[in-house]
Amino acid sequence: MTSSDAPVLPVADGGRAAVGDTAVTLEGVRKRYGDVLAVDDVSLDVRAGEFLTLLGPSGCGKTTTLRLIGGFEQPDRGAIRIDARDVAGEPPYRRPVNTVFQQYALFPHLDVRRNIGYGLRHAGVDGREIARRVSDIMELMQIPEVGDRRPRQLSGGQQQRVALARALVMEPRVLLLDEPLGSLDYKLRKDMQFELKRIHREVGVTFIYVTHDQEEAMTMSDRIVVMNRGRIEQQGGPEEIFDRPRTAFVADFIGDTNVVDGVVTSVEGDHATVDLGALGTVGGSLATSLGVGDTAQVSIRPNDVRVEVDAAAAAIVEETVLVGGHVAMKIACGETSVTANVPRGKGLEPGTAVRLDVDSERIRIFARERA
Ligand code: ATP
């Protein structure tokens, strides 16, 4: 963290926002770096008090979007409003937002209390008030005992809590979080996901969170915004995004799935059947409008494939991997191979001929995507 990123003025008035307020609006925002269109015509409303996650693969533009909201970058086009106020040209310290980065870079020479109170001191808040607010936030973060320690005397998880405390003690209207759990190990990351959810619920501040980890996004978010190549691909609640992805890209990115090419053979309302070649014909719901004869992509989740031994079947188990409570199986079927999750102990060794049945209720059919 550079000194310009440190939490300084203004100290927002805090308190819970009225439900239904819009905390942040992006309208037709665009940002180009040379030849790269990092953010391409993004429009988005973030509701006050919401936990919103920007999710997507590396390079999709999520960090740039966050930096534009934070004021670390300025858009080439479009408007950004925070609390209905246009913040064009305003530097980070004038915006009622605070940011927690993956590299949280606490001040090594200051103890935890001084690290957390730094922004308040800078803002000229009275010493007793600082002490009270720092104590309160340390309680909330469940680190009341580490106040006198220096950052190097803390675990990674504790350092992350101090970084969060330092940002939240300023009572920002919006907290921006850029992959804040990225440097923690798996177990600690899982624990911190629940912690972040609790903290969000207790403080009622709007959280805008950036991650490429779909599991993290699913666990914590009220709403997920999936980005791809600088654009919003889909936004919605975690279940909606998982159950009703609108594109093969989203289906593939959120949770494991098999994306198989085929040709539409019949259409009835929003239901269609698709010929998948050696995998046979499957039925499912259309994510986009398609006609008979169109090429399509079909998303089949590994959990929705049933596998039965059948010596007469053409599909052959290629590989099996134990994943926690189930076995993930790669199955060859003609030119195609699909992954299926089956319960442990089914005794399906590589080389076994199997029949595949797919739960058509859960299949999604998309138009073929650009390469
Ligand atoms: P990651 O998860 O890897 O951080 P991201 O989705 O956050 O990726 P961004 O960091 O927003 O993606 O980058 C979007 C695109 O803009 C990328 O192609 C990136 O290389 C480019 N980019 C970002 N910042 C700059 C910069 N300061 N100068 C030049 N190009 C940049």
Residues whose N, C-alpha, C, O or C-beta is under 5 A from the ligand:
A	BS01	ATP	Y33 V36 A38 P57 S58 G59 C60 G61 K62 T63 T64 T65
